[in-house]
Amino acid sequence: MDLVQKQLYSSPRNYRYIIVVIAITMILFIWSLSTVHLDEMVENGWSVAVNILSGLVHPDLDLLFDLTRQGVLYLLVETLAIGFLGTIIGACLAVPLAFLSASNVVPKPISFVTRLLLIMIRTIPAIVYGLMFVRVTGPGPFAGVLTIGFLSIGMLAKLFVDAIEDLDTSIFESMNSLGCTTFEKIRYGIVPQLLSSFLSIAIYRFDMNLREASVLGLVGAGGIGAPLIFGMNAYRWNEVGSILIGLVVLILIVELFSNHIRSRLVRG
């Protein structure tokens, strides 16, 4: 017991380091407050906020349960499809890029160049991708799918690389001694180790893509974003409330299912 107390008291004290970090954080926080100007929040802004809350309380039920192409249900399904297909495309493209980025799989020069490419992909915002593909393919869900796909590549490949670099390579030595072919090494040595991790990462990205797909409608890339901004610009707050309610319910349902699936994958 005395030895434990002695070791505890002899541990280094980082008070000076902690004080410096806290001081820098407080200075940055106070400096950031200089950009907050509450006096610029005019009465019109408060009225807009009140109207949005009123729309949530009194939504347009006819629009919410409308089964036509202009209804909330159809737009939510379209948004879900954009996020799902975009995630599939992004995951398929991210897998080979991830293997080309893993330093334990390919030579370091190839890994370095591929990582630079992924960094460039990640630096472009979603709205910029959306504007680019809307110009190429025209407005509609297809532009949204391509946007979500390319937007997903950077993050998915980065997380896939971490999983690949954590591979247990000792199993390959045993498979070499058994005379296994390259296909058998991939099928029985790599896939079982990476499949659950890849699926869990892809599902997590799908949660994010669903939110991105709802925003991409603002630039004409399909989904529920365009009717939302049109309703706000036209001050149709009941329609805005119905769209927001549908979007929140959809995201909650997808969140519950994705968390359940990911937890089962983690437990094996």
ZAMI-153003 format. One record per residue (C-alpha): residue number from 0; x, y, z; chain; residue in one letter. Coordinates in nm, 4 decimals, padded with zeros to 6 digits. Example, Ala and Ser with C-alpha at 12.3 -4.5 7.8 and 13.67 -1.06 7.14 Angstrom:
! ZAMI-153003
(0, (01.2300, -00.4500, 00.7800), 'A', 'A');
(1, (01.3670, -00.1060, 00.7140), 'A', 'S');
***
This chain:
! ZAMI-153003
(0, (00.0000, 00.0000, 00.0000), 'A', 'M');
(1, (00.2812, 00.2425, 00.0880), 'A', 'D');
(2, (00.4486, 00.1602, -00.2414), 'A', 'L');
(3, (00.1282, 00.2475, -00.4322), 'A', 'V');
(4, (00.0941, 00.5805, -00.2490), 'A', 'Q');
(5, (00.4581, 00.6596, -00.3090), 'A', 'K');
(6, (00.4202, 00.5878, -00.6803), 'A', 'Q');
(7, (00.1056, 00.8044, -00.6922), 'A', 'L');
(8, (00.2712, 01.0999, -00.5247), 'A', 'Y');
(9, (00.5811, 01.0655, -00.7423), 'A', 'S');
(10, (00.3782, 01.0907, -01.0641), 'A', 'S');
(11, (00.4515, 01.4072, -01.2645), 'A', 'P');
(12, (00.2316, 01.7099, -01.2009), 'A', 'R');
(13, (00.1134, 01.8771, -01.5202), 'A', 'N');
(14, (-00.0504, 02.1769, -01.3583), 'A', 'Y');
(15, (00.1386, 02.4237, -01.5744), 'A', 'R');
(16, (00.0402, 02.2425, -01.8928), 'A', 'Y');
(17, (-00.3245, 02.2222, -01.7860), 'A', 'I');
(18, (-00.3346, 02.5921, -01.6955), 'A', 'I');
(19, (-00.1853, 02.6892, -02.0322), 'A', 'V');
(20, (-00.4353, 02.4756, -02.2240), 'A', 'V');
(21, (-00.7292, 02.6181, -02.0275), 'A', 'I');
(22, (-00.6035, 02.9747, -02.0796), 'A', 'A');
(23, (-00.5663, 02.9253, -02.4569), 'A', 'I');
(24, (-00.9115, 02.7680, -02.4775), 'A', 'T');
(25, (-01.0710, 03.0554, -02.2870), 'A', 'M');
(26, (-00.8949, 03.3144, -02.5047), 'A', 'I');
(27, (-01.0184, 03.1437, -02.8220), 'A', 'L');
(28, (-01.3709, 03.1176, -02.6784), 'A', 'F');
(29, (-01.3838, 03.4855, -02.5808), 'A', 'I');
(30, (-01.2413, 03.5854, -02.9192), 'A', 'W');
(31, (-01.5081, 03.3761, -03.0940), 'A', 'S');
(32, (-01.7800, 03.5572, -02.8988), 'A', 'L');
(33, (-01.6827, 03.8756, -03.0811), 'A', 'S');
(34, (-01.8634, 03.7423, -03.3894), 'A', 'T');
(35, (-02.1945, 03.7049, -03.2019), 'A', 'V');
(36, (-02.4197, 04.0090, -03.2473), 'A', 'H');
(37, (-02.7558, 03.9586, -03.0847), 'A', 'L');
(38, (-02.8628, 04.3118, -03.1766), 'A', 'D');
(39, (-02.8799, 04.1993, -03.5418), 'A', 'E');
(40, (-03.1571, 03.9521, -03.4601), 'A', 'M');
(41, (-03.4451, 04.1721, -03.5723), 'A', 'V');
(42, (-03.8083, 04.1095, -03.4921), 'A', 'E');
(43, (-03.8556, 03.9449, -03.8307), 'A', 'N');
(44, (-03.6033, 03.6774, -03.7361), 'A', 'G');
(45, (-03.7839, 03.5988, -03.4131), 'A', 'W');
(46, (-04.1159, 03.5838, -03.5970), 'A', 'S');
(47, (-03.9698, 03.3343, -03.8459), 'A', 'V');
(48, (-03.8532, 03.1126, -03.5590), 'A', 'A');
(49, (-04.1979, 03.1319, -03.3970), 'A', 'V');
(50, (-04.3651, 03.0480, -03.7289), 'A', 'N');
(51, (-04.1430, 02.7422, -03.7767), 'A', 'I');
(52, (-04.2357, 02.6161, -03.4290), 'A', 'L');
(53, (-04.5997, 02.6852, -03.5074), 'A', 'S');
(54, (-04.5665, 02.4815, -03.8282), 'A', 'G');
(55, (-04.4279, 02.1874, -03.6298), 'A', 'L');
(56, (-04.7234, 02.2029, -03.3932), 'A', 'V');
(57, (-04.9793, 02.2508, -03.6721), 'A', 'H');
(58, (-04.8397, 02.0591, -03.9738), 'A', 'P');
(59, (-05.0155, 02.0158, -04.3049), 'A', 'D');
(60, (-05.1488, 01.6614, -04.2575), 'A', 'L');
(61, (-05.2739, 01.6377, -04.6160), 'A', 'D');
(62, (-04.9204, 01.6948, -04.7440), 'A', 'L');
(63, (-04.7699, 01.4682, -04.4783), 'A', 'L');
(64, (-04.9817, 01.1672, -04.5801), 'A', 'F');
(65, (-05.0067, 01.2482, -04.9505), 'A', 'D');
(66, (-04.9066, 00.9446, -05.1584), 'A', 'L');
(67, (-04.8397, 01.1354, -05.4818), 'A', 'T');
(68, (-04.4975, 01.2408, -05.6100), 'A', 'R');
(69, (-04.5391, 01.5782, -05.4374), 'A', 'Q');
(70, (-04.6184, 01.4244, -05.0976), 'A', 'G');
(71, (-04.3813, 01.4031, -04.8025), 'A', 'V');
(72, (-04.3823, 01.0220, -04.7984), 'A', 'L');
(73, (-04.2655, 00.9967, -05.1595), 'A', 'Y');
(74, (-03.9960, 01.2597, -05.1048), 'A', 'L');
(75, (-03.8736, 01.0786, -04.7934), 'A', 'L');
(76, (-03.8487, 00.7497, -04.9827), 'A', 'V');
(77, (-03.6598, 00.9310, -05.2589), 'A', 'E');
(78, (-03.4207, 01.0806, -05.0027), 'A', 'T');
(79, (-03.3707, 00.7371, -04.8455), 'A', 'L');
(80, (-03.2979, 00.5849, -05.1871), 'A', 'A');
(81, (-03.0462, 00.8590, -05.2693), 'A', 'I');
(82, (-02.8619, 00.8027, -04.9421), 'A', 'G');
(83, (-02.8650, 00.4224, -04.9768), 'A', 'F');
(84, (-02.7498, 00.4039, -05.3399), 'A', 'L');
(85, (-02.4906, 00.6745, -05.2820), 'A', 'G');
(86, (-02.3506, 00.4798, -04.9871), 'A', 'T');
(87, (-02.3289, 00.1602, -05.1941), 'A', 'I');
(88, (-02.1442, 00.3423, -05.4745), 'A', 'I');
(89, (-01.9095, 00.5142, -05.2313), 'A', 'G');
(90, (-01.8332, 00.1910, -05.0449), 'A', 'A');
(91, (-01.7599, -00.0013, -05.3660), 'A', 'C');
(92, (-01.5200, 00.2698, -05.4861), 'A', 'L');
(93, (-01.3618, 00.3116, -05.1420), 'A', 'A');
(94, (-01.2574, -00.0536, -05.1009), 'A', 'V');
(95, (-00.9905, -00.0632, -05.3773), 'A', 'P');
(96, (-00.8699, 00.2853, -05.2827), 'A', 'L');
(97, (-00.8384, 00.1713, -04.9219), 'A', 'A');
(98, (-00.6194, -00.1255, -05.0185), 'A', 'F');
(99, (-00.4057, 00.1066, -05.2344), 'A', 'L');
(100, (-00.3684, 00.3378, -04.9324), 'A', 'S');
(101, (-00.2690, 00.0683, -04.6835), 'A', 'A');
(102, (00.1045, 00.0760, -04.6263), 'A', 'S');
(103, (00.1079, -00.2894, -04.5190), 'A', 'N');
(104, (-00.0430, -00.3998, -04.8527), 'A', 'V');
(105, (00.1199, -00.1826, -05.1234), 'A', 'V');
(106, (00.4549, -00.0007, -05.1455), 'A', 'P');
(107, (00.4741, 00.3283, -04.9560), 'A', 'K');
(108, (00.4964, 00.5545, -05.2668), 'A', 'P');
(109, (00.1666, 00.4145, -05.3990), 'A', 'I');
(110, (00.0126, 00.4451, -05.0534), 'A', 'S');
(111, (00.1266, 00.8078, -05.0248), 'A', 'F');
(112, (-00.0140, 00.9093, -05.3641), 'A', 'V');
(113, (-00.3486, 00.7386, -05.2969), 'A', 'T');
(114, (-00.3768, 00.9062, -04.9566), 'A', 'R');
(115, (-00.3202, 01.2447, -05.1205), 'A', 'L');
(116, (-00.6014, 01.1665, -05.3642), 'A', 'L');
(117, (-00.8343, 01.0785, -05.0772), 'A', 'L');
(118, (-00.7451, 01.4000, -04.8953), 'A', 'I');
(119, (-00.8361, 01.5968, -05.2067), 'A', 'M');
(120, (-01.1694, 01.4140, -05.2292), 'A', 'I');
(121, (-01.2478, 01.4878, -04.8636), 'A', 'R');
(122, (-01.1711, 01.8596, -04.8934), 'A', 'T');
(123, (-01.4555, 01.9298, -05.1390), 'A', 'I');
(124, (-01.7847, 02.0137, -04.9575), 'A', 'P');
(125, (-02.1098, 01.8338, -05.0333), 'A', 'A');
(126, (-02.2745, 02.1431, -05.1813), 'A', 'I');
(127, (-01.9892, 02.1854, -05.4305), 'A', 'V');
(128, (-02.0210, 01.8211, -05.5390), 'A', 'Y');
(129, (-02.3952, 01.8728, -05.5731), 'A', 'G');
(130, (-02.3567, 02.1806, -05.7920), 'A', 'L');
(131, (-02.1009, 02.0007, -06.0099), 'A', 'M');
(132, (-02.3163, 01.6934, -06.0732), 'A', 'F');
(133, (-02.6330, 01.8980, -06.1238), 'A', 'V');
(134, (-02.4465, 02.0766, -06.4042), 'A', 'R');
(135, (-02.3315, 01.7442, -06.5514), 'A', 'V');
(136, (-02.6451, 01.5292, -06.5244), 'A', 'T');
(137, (-02.9133, 01.7913, -06.4726), 'A', 'G');
(138, (-03.1259, 01.8351, -06.1594), 'A', 'P');
(139, (-03.2796, 01.5253, -06.0095), 'A', 'G');
(140, (-03.2116, 01.2231, -05.7870), 'A', 'P');
(141, (-02.9341, 01.0864, -06.0105), 'A', 'F');
(142, (-02.7210, 01.3912, -05.9364), 'A', 'A');
(143, (-02.7862, 01.3338, -05.5670), 'A', 'G');
(144, (-02.6773, 00.9693, -05.5876), 'A', 'V');
(145, (-02.3505, 01.0612, -05.7601), 'A', 'L');
(146, (-02.2897, 01.3402, -05.5096), 'A', 'T');
(147, (-02.3417, 01.1136, -05.2091), 'A', 'I');
(148, (-02.1263, 00.8444, -05.3693), 'A', 'G');
(149, (-01.8239, 01.0663, -05.4279), 'A', 'F');
(150, (-01.8762, 01.2393, -05.0946), 'A', 'L');
(151, (-01.8578, 00.9034, -04.9159), 'A', 'S');
(152, (-01.5366, 00.7830, -05.0781), 'A', 'I');
(153, (-01.2989, 00.9946, -04.8711), 'A', 'G');
(154, (-01.4295, 00.9064, -04.5259), 'A', 'M');
(155, (-01.5045, 00.5410, -04.6015), 'A', 'L');
(156, (-01.1615, 00.4795, -04.7549), 'A', 'A');
(157, (-00.9901, 00.6435, -04.4581), 'A', 'K');
(158, (-01.1733, 00.4240, -04.2079), 'A', 'L');
(159, (-01.1273, 00.1158, -04.4273), 'A', 'F');
(160, (-00.7520, 00.1792, -04.4277), 'A', 'V');
(161, (-00.7440, 00.1752, -04.0473), 'A', 'D');
(162, (-00.9185, -00.1628, -04.0499), 'A', 'A');
(163, (-00.6837, -00.3021, -04.3156), 'A', 'I');
(164, (-00.3715, -00.1895, -04.1308), 'A', 'E');
(165, (-00.4969, -00.3684, -03.8175), 'A', 'D');
(166, (-00.5122, -00.7005, -04.0011), 'A', 'L');
(167, (-00.3589, -01.0036, -03.8333), 'A', 'D');
(168, (-00.0970, -01.0907, -04.0944), 'A', 'T');
(169, (00.0293, -01.3960, -03.9058), 'A', 'S');
(170, (-00.2586, -01.5960, -04.0504), 'A', 'I');
(171, (-00.1128, -01.5564, -04.3995), 'A', 'F');
(172, (00.2040, -01.7394, -04.2976), 'A', 'E');
(173, (-00.0029, -02.0369, -04.1910), 'A', 'S');
(174, (-00.2001, -02.0250, -04.5162), 'A', 'M');
(175, (00.1243, -02.0128, -04.7172), 'A', 'N');
(176, (00.2476, -02.3234, -04.5410), 'A', 'S');
(177, (-00.0783, -02.4965, -04.6360), 'A', 'L');
(178, (-00.0306, -02.4015, -05.0020), 'A', 'G');
(179, (-00.3379, -02.1771, -05.0265), 'A', 'C');
(180, (-00.3929, -01.9800, -05.3438), 'A', 'T');
(181, (-00.4286, -01.6013, -05.3558), 'A', 'T');
(182, (-00.8069, -01.6285, -05.3843), 'A', 'F');
(183, (-00.8196, -01.8584, -05.0815), 'A', 'E');
(184, (-00.6062, -01.6138, -04.8828), 'A', 'K');
(185, (-00.8478, -01.3322, -04.9653), 'A', 'I');
(186, (-01.1585, -01.5447, -04.9078), 'A', 'R');
(187, (-01.0544, -01.7087, -04.5799), 'A', 'Y');
(188, (-00.7831, -01.4754, -04.4497), 'A', 'G');
(189, (-00.8869, -01.1185, -04.5336), 'A', 'I');
(190, (-01.2651, -01.1190, -04.5826), 'A', 'V');
(191, (-01.3557, -01.2700, -04.2409), 'A', 'P');
(192, (-01.1400, -01.0090, -04.0649), 'A', 'Q');
(193, (-01.2642, -00.7072, -04.2590), 'A', 'L');
(194, (-01.6259, -00.7815, -04.3510), 'A', 'L');
(195, (-01.7887, -00.6862, -04.0211), 'A', 'S');
(196, (-01.5746, -00.3732, -03.9859), 'A', 'S');
(197, (-01.6470, -00.2616, -04.3414), 'A', 'F');
(198, (-02.0216, -00.3165, -04.3015), 'A', 'L');
(199, (-02.0297, -00.1313, -03.9700), 'A', 'S');
(200, (-01.8432, 00.1653, -04.1198), 'A', 'I');
(201, (-02.0676, 00.1703, -04.4270), 'A', 'A');
(202, (-02.3826, 00.1701, -04.2107), 'A', 'I');
(203, (-02.2443, 00.4573, -04.0040), 'A', 'Y');
(204, (-02.1768, 00.6506, -04.3242), 'A', 'R');
(205, (-02.5303, 00.5763, -04.4439), 'A', 'F');
(206, (-02.6649, 00.7584, -04.1365), 'A', 'D');
(207, (-02.4614, 01.0616, -04.2338), 'A', 'M');
(208, (-02.5539, 01.0367, -04.6016), 'A', 'N');
(209, (-02.9229, 01.0406, -04.5189), 'A', 'L');
(210, (-02.8798, 01.3847, -04.3641), 'A', 'R');
(211, (-02.6613, 01.4985, -04.6523), 'A', 'E');
(212, (-02.9232, 01.3810, -04.9041), 'A', 'A');
(213, (-03.1887, 01.5927, -04.7330), 'A', 'S');
(214, (-02.9668, 01.9000, -04.7733), 'A', 'V');
(215, (-02.8639, 01.8332, -05.1339), 'A', 'L');
(216, (-03.2189, 01.9002, -05.2483), 'A', 'G');
(217, (-03.1399, 02.2671, -05.1944), 'A', 'L');
(218, (-02.9185, 02.2627, -05.5054), 'A', 'V');
(219, (-03.1601, 02.0542, -05.7136), 'A', 'G');
(220, (-03.0068, 01.7132, -05.6445), 'A', 'A');
(221, (-03.3376, 01.5491, -05.5570), 'A', 'G');
(222, (-03.4803, 01.4582, -05.2211), 'A', 'G');
(223, (-03.6817, 01.6554, -04.9708), 'A', 'I');
(224, (-03.4525, 01.9572, -04.9417), 'A', 'G');
(225, (-03.5993, 02.1524, -05.2341), 'A', 'A');
(226, (-03.9644, 02.1468, -05.1115), 'A', 'P');
(227, (-03.8362, 02.2468, -04.7683), 'A', 'L');
(228, (-03.6565, 02.5591, -04.8900), 'A', 'I');
(229, (-03.9417, 02.6458, -05.1272), 'A', 'F');
(230, (-04.1892, 02.6233, -04.8403), 'A', 'G');
(231, (-03.9736, 02.8469, -04.6204), 'A', 'M');
(232, (-03.9282, 03.1049, -04.8952), 'A', 'N');
(233, (-04.3046, 03.1117, -04.9562), 'A', 'A');
(234, (-04.3790, 03.1333, -04.5794), 'A', 'Y');
(235, (-04.5886, 02.8159, -04.5944), 'A', 'R');
(236, (-04.4996, 02.7123, -04.2417), 'A', 'W');
(237, (-04.7547, 02.4301, -04.2203), 'A', 'N');
(238, (-04.5827, 02.2593, -04.5134), 'A', 'E');
(239, (-04.2423, 02.3204, -04.3564), 'A', 'V');
(240, (-04.3639, 02.1638, -04.0329), 'A', 'G');
(241, (-04.4934, 01.8522, -04.2087), 'A', 'S');
(242, (-04.1655, 01.8085, -04.3995), 'A', 'I');
(243, (-03.9550, 01.8496, -04.0853), 'A', 'L');
(244, (-04.1700, 01.6023, -03.8916), 'A', 'I');
(245, (-04.1392, 01.3430, -04.1674), 'A', 'G');
(246, (-03.7632, 01.3967, -04.1897), 'A', 'L');
(247, (-03.7142, 01.3613, -03.8140), 'A', 'V');
(248, (-03.9211, 01.0411, -03.8018), 'A', 'V');
(249, (-03.7288, 00.8921, -04.0949), 'A', 'L');
(250, (-03.3896, 00.9696, -03.9412), 'A', 'I');
(251, (-03.4952, 00.8258, -03.6040), 'A', 'L');
(252, (-03.6161, 00.5015, -03.7634), 'A', 'I');
(253, (-03.2989, 00.4623, -03.9687), 'A', 'V');
(254, (-03.0884, 00.5442, -03.6617), 'A', 'E');
(255, (-03.2550, 00.2704, -03.4565), 'A', 'L');
(256, (-03.2157, 00.0061, -03.7271), 'A', 'F');
(257, (-02.8563, 00.1009, -03.8079), 'A', 'S');
(258, (-02.7505, 00.0995, -03.4416), 'A', 'N');
(259, (-02.9089, -00.2437, -03.3976), 'A', 'H');
(260, (-02.7321, -00.3849, -03.7025), 'A', 'I');
(261, (-02.3971, -00.2296, -03.6099), 'A', 'R');
(262, (-02.4163, -00.3642, -03.2541), 'A', 'S');
(263, (-02.4814, -00.7145, -03.3879), 'A', 'R');
(264, (-02.1883, -00.6828, -03.6289), 'A', 'L');
(265, (-01.9577, -00.5702, -03.3493), 'A', 'V');
(266, (-02.0629, -00.8642, -03.1324), 'A', 'R');
(267, (-02.0049, -01.0956, -03.4285), 'A', 'G');
***
